[in-house]
Amino acid sequence: MKAGRFELTSAVVRDLLEQQLKATRDEVAEFETGMLAGSLFARASAGLADGTIR
């Protein structure tokens, strides 16, 4: 039995909180609506639709 080879890699990352943007209530509501609509459409296209959309 041969032992597997593993490679270690590294990545440069930065803290996203430093880049945090201030959003208005309307922008947050628009984002949430878009995310909900996207997930509902994805479920429907996958045949996993339920009574959420009437």
Rosetta blueprint (number, residue, H / E / L):
1 M L
2 K L
3 A L
4 G L
5 R L
6 F L
7 E L
8 L L
9 T L
10 S L
11 A L
12 V L
13 V L
14 R L
15 D L
16 L H
17 L H
18 E H
19 Q H
20 Q L
21 L L
22 K L
23 A L
24 T L
25 R H
26 D H
27 E H
28 V H
29 A H
30 E H
31 F H
32 E H
33 T H
34 G H
35 M H
36 L H
37 A H
38 G H
39 S H
40 L H
41 F H
42 A H
43 R H
44 A H
45 S H
46 A L
47 G L
48 L L
49 A L
50 D L
51 G L
52 T L
53 I L
54 R L
